[in-house]
Every structure is written in structure tokens, then in C-alpha cells.
């Protein structure tokens, strides 16, 4: 029986990136009160920073998909413009920075 698990395709990279953006946006909208839900005892900034992690990470995945990158290597393809590499790494840095309030 052939194995169905293999390296992720670039289409999966797009789907996972968009899913992460949607989940992060939903978390931020819920904590700010735009989406209805139960009230939380945590400050709003905690939920916004938590949702921002997912939005930024999903944005990095979508950016890598737009650049033609593959899902298995974690980097932009060779020959991508320097500014694109800068945006990609800034997204990663902002993602880590939005985790800083939790430490």
C-alpha cells in the first residue's frame, strides 16, 4: 500500500497560512468584542498579542508561497529579491516579538 504522507506541497503551505491568519484574526476580533463571545478576565492586549502571533506566522507562510517557495525547507527560494527576504525575516521577528509580553 503506497504511503500518502510525504513532503508538504506548496498548496498546503497556502492553506495552512490562510488558516493561521483566519484563526489569529478570529481570536483578535473575539477579544476586542467585535465578535460575540464570553467575556474574559484577561486584558485585551493579551488576546491581541496571541492572535497576532498566528496572523504574522500565517502571513510568512503565504509570503513564502507567493515567492514560489516549498513547504519543506522553511526558506524563500534562491533568487528572491532582497526586500522580500527582509520582509520575511521581519515577519518572523515580529512574530517572536509578539510573544515577548508573555514572558
DSSP file (Angstrom, degrees, kcal/mol; ACC not computed):
  #  RESIDUE AA STRUCTURE BP1 BP2  ACC     N-H-->O    O-->H-N    N-H-->O    O-->H-N    TCO  KAPPA ALPHA  PHI   PSI    X-CA   Y-CA   Z-CA
    1    1 A X              0   0    0      0, 0.0     2,-0.1     0, 0.0     0, 0.0   0.000 360.0 360.0 360.0 127.1    0.0    0.0    0.0
    2    2 A X        -     0   0    0      1,-0.1     2,-0.3     2,-0.0     0, 0.0  -0.354 360.0-112.0 -71.5 147.3    1.6    3.3   -1.0
    3    3 A X        -     0   0    0      1,-0.1    -1,-0.1     2,-0.1     0, 0.0  -0.596  21.1-164.8 -78.3 134.4    2.3    5.9    1.6
    4    4 A X        +     0   0    0     -2,-0.3     2,-0.6     2,-0.0    -1,-0.1   0.574  65.8  87.0 -95.6 -10.7    0.2    9.0    1.5
    5    5 A X        +     0   0    0      3,-0.0     2,-0.2     0, 0.0    -2,-0.1  -0.798  53.1 130.5 -94.1 127.7    2.3   11.1    3.8
    6    6 A X        -     0   0    0     -2,-0.6     3,-0.1     1,-0.1    -2,-0.0  -0.770  62.6 -37.0-150.5-167.0    5.2   12.9    2.1
    7    7 A X  S    S-     0   0    0     -2,-0.2    -1,-0.1     1,-0.1     2,-0.1  -0.371  71.3-102.1 -64.8 144.2    6.6   16.4    2.0
    8    8 A X        -     0   0    0      1,-0.1    63,-0.6    63,-0.1    64,-0.3  -0.370  35.8-129.2 -66.3 142.6    4.0   19.1    2.1
    9    9 A X     >  -     0   0    0     62,-0.1     4,-1.4    61,-0.1     3,-0.3  -0.420  22.9-107.8 -87.4 167.9    3.2   20.8   -1.2
   10   10 A X  H  > S+     0   0    0      1,-0.2     4,-1.6     2,-0.2     5,-0.1   0.797 119.9  60.1 -67.6 -26.2    3.2   24.5   -1.8
   11   11 A X  H  > S+     0   0    0      1,-0.2     4,-2.2     2,-0.2    -1,-0.2   0.881 103.1  51.2 -67.3 -36.4   -0.6   24.4   -2.0
   12   12 A X  H  > S+     0   0    0     -3,-0.3     4,-2.6     1,-0.2     5,-0.3   0.841 104.4  58.5 -66.3 -32.6   -0.6   23.0    1.6
   13   13 A X  H  X S+     0   0    0     -4,-1.4     4,-2.0     2,-0.2    -2,-0.2   0.908 108.0  45.6 -60.9 -43.2    1.6   25.9    2.5
   14   14 A X  H  X S+     0   0    0     -4,-1.6     4,-2.6     2,-0.2     5,-0.2   0.923 113.0  49.4 -65.7 -46.1   -1.0   28.4    1.3
   15   15 A X  H  X S+     0   0    0     -4,-2.2     4,-2.2     1,-0.2    -2,-0.2   0.921 113.4  45.4 -62.7 -45.4   -3.9   26.6    3.0
   16   16 A X  H  X S+     0   0    0     -4,-2.6     4,-2.4     2,-0.2    -1,-0.2   0.892 113.1  51.5 -66.5 -39.3   -2.1   26.4    6.4
   17   17 A X  H  X S+     0   0    0     -4,-2.0     4,-2.1    -5,-0.3    -2,-0.2   0.926 112.0  45.0 -63.3 -45.3   -1.0   30.0    6.1
   18   18 A X  H  X S+     0   0    0     -4,-2.6     4,-2.4     2,-0.2    -1,-0.2   0.870 112.4  52.7 -66.9 -36.2   -4.6   31.2    5.4
   19   19 A X  H  X S+     0   0    0     -4,-2.2     4,-2.5    -5,-0.2    -2,-0.2   0.914 109.4  48.9 -64.2 -42.5   -5.9   29.0    8.2
   20   20 A X  H  X S+     0   0    0     -4,-2.4     4,-2.4     2,-0.2    -2,-0.2   0.900 111.4  49.7 -64.4 -40.8   -3.5   30.5   10.7
   21   21 A X  H  X S+     0   0    0     -4,-2.1     4,-2.5     2,-0.2    -1,-0.2   0.920 111.7  48.9 -62.8 -43.4   -4.4   34.1    9.6
   22   22 A X  H  X S+     0   0    0     -4,-2.4     4,-2.3     2,-0.2    -2,-0.2   0.907 112.2  47.7 -64.7 -42.0   -8.1   33.3   10.0
   23   23 A X  H  X S+     0   0    0     -4,-2.5     4,-2.1     2,-0.2    -1,-0.2   0.906 113.7  47.3 -67.1 -40.9   -7.6   31.8   13.4
   24   24 A X  H  X S+     0   0    0     -4,-2.4     4,-2.2     2,-0.2    -2,-0.2   0.901 112.5  49.4 -66.6 -39.8   -5.5   34.7   14.6
   25   25 A X  H  X S+     0   0    0     -4,-2.5     4,-2.6    -5,-0.2     5,-0.2   0.898 110.1  51.3 -66.0 -39.7   -7.9   37.2   13.3
   26   26 A X  H  X S+     0   0    0     -4,-2.3     4,-2.3     2,-0.2    -2,-0.2   0.905 109.6  50.1 -63.4 -40.4  -10.8   35.5   14.9
   27   27 A X  H  X S+     0   0    0     -4,-2.1     4,-2.2     2,-0.2    -2,-0.2   0.921 112.8  46.1 -63.8 -43.2   -9.0   35.5   18.3
   28   28 A X  H  X S+     0   0    0     -4,-2.2     4,-1.6     1,-0.2     6,-0.2   0.902 113.6  48.4 -67.9 -39.6   -8.3   39.2   18.0
   29   29 A X  H  <>S+     0   0    0     -4,-2.6     6,-1.8     1,-0.2     5,-1.5   0.866 112.7  49.2 -67.4 -35.4  -11.8   40.0   16.9
   30   30 A X  H ><5S+     0   0    0     -4,-2.3     3,-0.7    -5,-0.2    -2,-0.2   0.905 111.2  47.8 -70.5 -41.2  -13.3   38.0   19.8
   31   31 A X  H 3<5S+     0   0    0     -4,-2.2    -1,-0.2     1,-0.2    -2,-0.2   0.795 110.3  52.2 -73.5 -26.6  -11.1   39.5   22.5
   32   32 A X  T 3<5S-     0   0    0     -4,-1.6    -1,-0.2    -5,-0.2    -2,-0.2   0.564 116.1-113.8 -84.5  -7.1  -11.8   43.0   21.3
   33   33 A X  T < 5S+     0   0    0     -3,-0.7    -3,-0.2    -4,-0.5    -2,-0.1   0.480  86.5 115.3  92.5   2.2  -15.5   42.4   21.4
   34   34 A X  S   <S+     0   0    0     -5,-1.5     2,-0.4    -6,-0.2    -4,-0.2   0.914  77.5  48.9 -70.8 -42.6  -16.2   42.7   17.7
   35   35 A X  S    S-     0   0    0     -6,-1.8    -2,-0.2    -9,-0.2     2,-0.1  -0.794 102.2-110.1 -92.3 140.3  -17.3   39.0   17.6
   36   36 A X        +     0   0    0     -2,-0.4     2,-0.3     3,-0.0    -2,-0.1  -0.397  59.7 122.6 -70.0 146.5  -19.7   38.0   20.2
   37   37 A X        -     0   0    0     -4,-0.1     2,-0.2    -2,-0.1     0, 0.0  -0.976  62.0 -55.1 179.7 178.8  -18.5   35.7   22.9
   38   38 A X        -     0   0    0     -2,-0.3     2,-0.1     1,-0.1     0, 0.0  -0.470  60.5-106.9 -72.4 144.2  -18.0   35.2   26.6
   39   39 A X        -     0   0    0     -2,-0.2     2,-0.3     1,-0.0    -1,-0.1  -0.371  32.5-145.5 -68.9 150.4  -16.1   37.9   28.4
   40   40 A X        -     0   0    0      2,-0.2     4,-0.1    -9,-0.1    -1,-0.0  -0.796  15.4-139.5-114.7 159.9  -12.6   37.2   29.6
   41   41 A X  S    S+     0   0    0     -2,-0.3     2,-0.2     2,-0.1    -1,-0.1   0.553  77.1  95.3 -91.8  -9.8  -10.7   38.4   32.6
   42   42 A X  S    S-     0   0    0      1,-0.1    -2,-0.2     2,-0.1     5,-0.0  -0.489  86.7 -98.9 -80.7 150.8   -7.5   38.9   30.7
   43   43 A X    >>  -     0   0    0     -2,-0.2     4,-1.0     1,-0.1     3,-0.9  -0.291  32.2-114.4 -63.2 155.7   -6.6   42.3   29.3
   44   44 A X  H 3> S+     0   0    0      1,-0.2     4,-2.3     2,-0.2     3,-0.3   0.868 112.5  63.0 -61.0 -37.5   -7.4   42.9   25.6
   45   45 A X  H 3> S+     0   0    0      1,-0.2     4,-2.5     2,-0.2    -1,-0.2   0.795  96.2  59.4 -62.4 -26.9   -3.7   43.2   24.7
   46   46 A X  H <> S+     0   0    0     -3,-0.9     4,-2.0     2,-0.2    -1,-0.2   0.938 109.7  41.9 -66.0 -46.0   -3.1   39.6   25.8
   47   47 A X  H  X S+     0   0    0     -4,-1.0     4,-2.4    -3,-0.3    -2,-0.2   0.870 114.2  52.0 -67.8 -36.7   -5.6   38.3   23.3
   48   48 A X  H  X S+     0   0    0     -4,-2.3     4,-2.3     2,-0.2    -2,-0.2   0.924 110.9  46.8 -66.8 -43.3   -4.4   40.7   20.6
   49   49 A X  H  X S+     0   0    0     -4,-2.5     4,-1.4     2,-0.2    -2,-0.2   0.892 112.7  50.7 -65.0 -38.2   -0.8   39.6   21.0
   50   50 A X  H  X S+     0   0    0     -4,-2.0     4,-0.9    -5,-0.2    -2,-0.2   0.915 113.6  43.8 -65.5 -42.3   -1.8   36.0   21.0
   51   51 A X  H  X S+     0   0    0     -4,-2.4     4,-2.1     1,-0.2    -2,-0.2   0.841 107.3  60.9 -69.4 -33.1   -3.8   36.4   17.8
   52   52 A X  H  X S+     0   0    0     -4,-2.3     4,-2.8     1,-0.2     5,-0.3   0.839  96.3  60.6 -64.1 -32.9   -1.0   38.5   16.2
   53   53 A X  H  X S+     0   0    0     -4,-1.4     4,-2.2     1,-0.2    -1,-0.2   0.932 109.1  42.5 -57.9 -46.0    1.4   35.5   16.5
   54   54 A X  H  X S+     0   0    0     -4,-0.9     4,-2.5     2,-0.2    -2,-0.2   0.887 113.7  51.1 -70.5 -38.9   -0.9   33.5   14.3
   55   55 A X  H  X S+     0   0    0     -4,-2.1     4,-2.2     2,-0.2    -2,-0.2   0.931 114.0  44.0 -64.2 -45.2   -1.6   36.3   11.8
   56   56 A X  H  X S+     0   0    0     -4,-2.8     4,-2.0     2,-0.2    -2,-0.2   0.908 114.7  48.0 -68.1 -41.9    2.1   37.0   11.4
   57   57 A X  H  X S+     0   0    0     -4,-2.2     4,-1.8    -5,-0.3    -2,-0.2   0.913 113.5  48.1 -65.7 -41.3    3.2   33.4   11.1
   58   58 A X  H  X S+     0   0    0     -4,-2.5     4,-2.4     1,-0.2    -1,-0.2   0.881 109.3  54.0 -64.6 -37.3    0.4   32.7    8.6
   59   59 A X  H  X S+     0   0    0     -4,-2.2     4,-2.5     1,-0.2    -2,-0.2   0.881 106.4  51.7 -63.1 -38.2    1.5   35.8    6.7
   60   60 A X  H  X S+     0   0    0     -4,-2.0     4,-2.2     2,-0.2    -1,-0.2   0.890 110.2  49.2 -65.2 -38.8    5.0   34.5    6.5
   61   61 A X  H  X S+     0   0    0     -4,-1.8     4,-2.0     2,-0.2    -2,-0.2   0.917 112.4  46.9 -66.1 -42.6    3.7   31.2    5.1
   62   62 A X  H  X S+     0   0    0     -4,-2.4     4,-2.7     2,-0.2    -2,-0.2   0.895 111.1  52.5 -66.3 -39.1    1.6   32.9    2.5
   63   63 A X  H  X S+     0   0    0     -4,-2.5     4,-1.8     1,-0.2    -1,-0.2   0.910 109.3  49.2 -62.1 -42.2    4.5   35.2    1.6
   64   64 A X  H  <>S+     0   0    0     -4,-2.2     5,-2.9     1,-0.2     4,-0.3   0.874 111.2  50.1 -64.9 -36.1    6.7   32.1    1.1
   65   65 A X  H ><5S+     0   0    0     -4,-2.0     3,-1.3     3,-0.2    -2,-0.2   0.917 109.2  51.1 -66.6 -42.9    4.0   30.6   -1.1
   66   66 A X  H 3<5S+     0   0    0     -4,-2.7    -2,-0.2     1,-0.3    -1,-0.2   0.840 107.1  54.3 -63.1 -32.6    3.7   33.7   -3.2
   67   67 A X  T 3<5S-     0   0    0     -4,-1.8    -1,-0.3    -5,-0.2    -2,-0.2   0.557 121.7-107.9 -78.3  -7.0    7.5   33.7   -3.7
   68   68 A X  T < 5 +     0   0    0     -3,-1.3    -3,-0.2    -4,-0.3    -2,-0.1   0.685  65.1 156.5  89.8  18.8    7.3   30.1   -5.0
   69   69 A X      < -     0   0    0     -5,-2.9     2,-0.2    -6,-0.2    -1,-0.2  -0.296  39.2-120.1 -76.2 162.4    8.9   28.5   -2.0
   70   70 A X     >  -     0   0    0      5,-0.3     4,-0.6     1,-0.1     3,-0.4  -0.647  14.1-126.6 -99.3 160.2    8.4   24.9   -1.0
   71   71 A X  T  4 S+     0   0    0    -63,-0.6   -62,-0.1    -2,-0.2    -1,-0.1   0.666  99.4  61.5 -81.1 -16.7    7.0   23.8    2.3
   72   72 A X  T  4 S+     0   0    0    -64,-0.3    -1,-0.2     1,-0.1   -63,-0.1   0.668 100.9  47.0 -89.4 -15.7    9.8   21.5    3.3
   73   73 A X  T  4 S-     0   0    0     -3,-0.4    -1,-0.1     2,-0.2    -2,-0.1   0.730  84.5-139.6-104.2 -22.0   12.7   23.9    3.5
   74   74 A X     <  +     0   0    0     -4,-0.6     2,-0.3     1,-0.3    -3,-0.1   0.564  68.2  94.3  79.0   7.5   11.5   26.9    5.5
   75   75 A X  S    S-     0   0    0     -5,-0.2    -5,-0.3   -11,-0.0    -1,-0.3  -0.851  80.1 -99.9-127.6 163.5   13.2   29.5    3.4
   76   76 A X        -     0   0    0     -2,-0.3     3,-0.1     1,-0.1   -12,-0.1  -0.470  55.0 -90.1 -74.1 154.9   12.4   31.7    0.4
   77   77 A X    >   -     0   0    0    -13,-0.2     3,-1.5    -2,-0.1    -1,-0.1  -0.279  47.7 -94.4 -65.9 153.6   13.6   30.4   -2.9
   78   78 A X  T 3  S+     0   0    0      1,-0.2    -1,-0.1    -3,-0.1     3,-0.1  -0.392 111.9  36.8 -63.3 144.0   17.0   31.4   -4.2
   79   79 A X  T 3  S+     0   0    0      1,-0.3    -1,-0.2    -3,-0.1     2,-0.1   0.436  80.5 141.0  90.5  -0.2   16.9   34.4   -6.4
   80   80 A X    <   -     0   0    0     -3,-1.5    -1,-0.3     1,-0.1     5,-0.1  -0.462  63.7 -91.2 -69.8 148.4   14.1   36.1   -4.4
   81   81 A X     >  -     0   0    0      1,-0.1     4,-1.6    -2,-0.1     3,-0.4  -0.215  29.7-120.3 -60.3 151.9   14.6   39.9   -4.2
   82   82 A X  H  > S+     0   0    0      1,-0.2     4,-2.1     2,-0.2     5,-0.1   0.865 112.7  56.6 -62.2 -37.7   16.4   41.2   -1.1
   83   83 A X  H  > S+     0   0    0      1,-0.2     4,-2.4     2,-0.2    -1,-0.2   0.856 103.9  54.4 -64.5 -33.2   13.5   43.2    0.0
   84   84 A X  H  > S+     0   0    0     -3,-0.4     4,-2.3     2,-0.2    -1,-0.2   0.889 107.5  49.4 -67.7 -38.9   11.3   40.1    0.1
   85   85 A X  H  X S+     0   0    0     -4,-1.6     4,-2.5     2,-0.2     5,-0.2   0.896 110.2  52.4 -64.0 -39.2   13.9   38.3    2.3
   86   86 A X  H  X S+     0   0    0     -4,-2.1     4,-2.2     2,-0.2    -2,-0.2   0.919 110.6  46.0 -62.4 -44.5   13.8   41.4    4.6
   87   87 A X  H  X S+     0   0    0     -4,-2.4     4,-2.2     2,-0.2    -1,-0.2   0.903 112.0  52.6 -64.4 -41.1   10.0   41.3    4.9
   88   88 A X  H  X S+     0   0    0     -4,-2.3     4,-1.7     1,-0.2    -2,-0.2   0.925 112.9  42.9 -61.2 -46.5   10.1   37.6    5.5
   89   89 A X  H  X S+     0   0    0     -4,-2.5     4,-2.3     1,-0.2    -1,-0.2   0.839 111.7  54.4 -72.2 -32.3   12.6   37.9    8.3
   90   90 A X  H  X S+     0   0    0     -4,-2.2     4,-2.8    -5,-0.2    -1,-0.2   0.869 105.8  53.5 -67.1 -35.6   10.8   40.9    9.8
   91   91 A X  H  X S+     0   0    0     -4,-2.2     4,-2.1     2,-0.2    -2,-0.2   0.922 110.6  46.8 -61.8 -43.0    7.6   38.9    9.9
   92   92 A X  H  X S+     0   0    0     -4,-1.7     4,-2.1     2,-0.2    -2,-0.2   0.900 112.9  48.7 -64.7 -40.9    9.4   36.2   11.9
   93   93 A X  H  X S+     0   0    0     -4,-2.3     4,-2.5     2,-0.2    -2,-0.2   0.902 111.9  48.8 -66.5 -40.8   11.0   38.8   14.2
   94   94 A X  H  X S+     0   0    0     -4,-2.8     4,-1.9     2,-0.2    -1,-0.2   0.859 108.8  54.8 -66.5 -34.8    7.6   40.5   14.8
   95   95 A X  H  < S+     0   0    0     -4,-2.1     4,-0.4     2,-0.2    -2,-0.2   0.929 112.2  42.2 -63.1 -45.6    6.0   37.0   15.5
   96   96 A X  H >X S+     0   0    0     -4,-2.1     3,-1.1     1,-0.2     4,-0.5   0.879 112.4  55.5 -67.7 -38.3    8.6   36.3   18.2
   97   97 A X  H >< S+     0   0    0     -4,-2.5     3,-0.9     1,-0.3     4,-0.4   0.829 100.6  57.8 -65.0 -31.7    8.3   39.9   19.5
   98   98 A X  T 3< S+     0   0    0     -4,-1.9    -1,-0.3     1,-0.2    -2,-0.2   0.634 102.1  56.4 -76.1 -10.7    4.6   39.5   19.9
   99   99 A X  T X4 S+     0   0    0     -3,-1.1     3,-1.6    -4,-0.4     4,-0.3   0.620  85.7  85.7 -85.6 -15.2    5.3   36.5   22.2
  100  100 A X  G X< S+     0   0    0     -3,-0.9     3,-1.9    -4,-0.5    -2,-0.2   0.837  76.8  63.1 -59.8 -37.5    7.5   38.7   24.4
  101  101 A X  G 3  S+     0   0    0     -4,-0.4    -1,-0.3     1,-0.3    -2,-0.1   0.732  97.6  60.3 -62.3 -16.6    4.6   40.1   26.6
  102  102 A X  G <         0   0    0     -3,-1.6    -1,-0.3     1,-0.2    -2,-0.2   0.567 360.0 360.0 -85.7  -8.3    4.0   36.5   27.8
  103  103 A X    <         0   0    0     -3,-1.9    -1,-0.2    -4,-0.3    -2,-0.1   0.489 360.0 360.0 -86.9 360.0    7.5   36.1   29.3
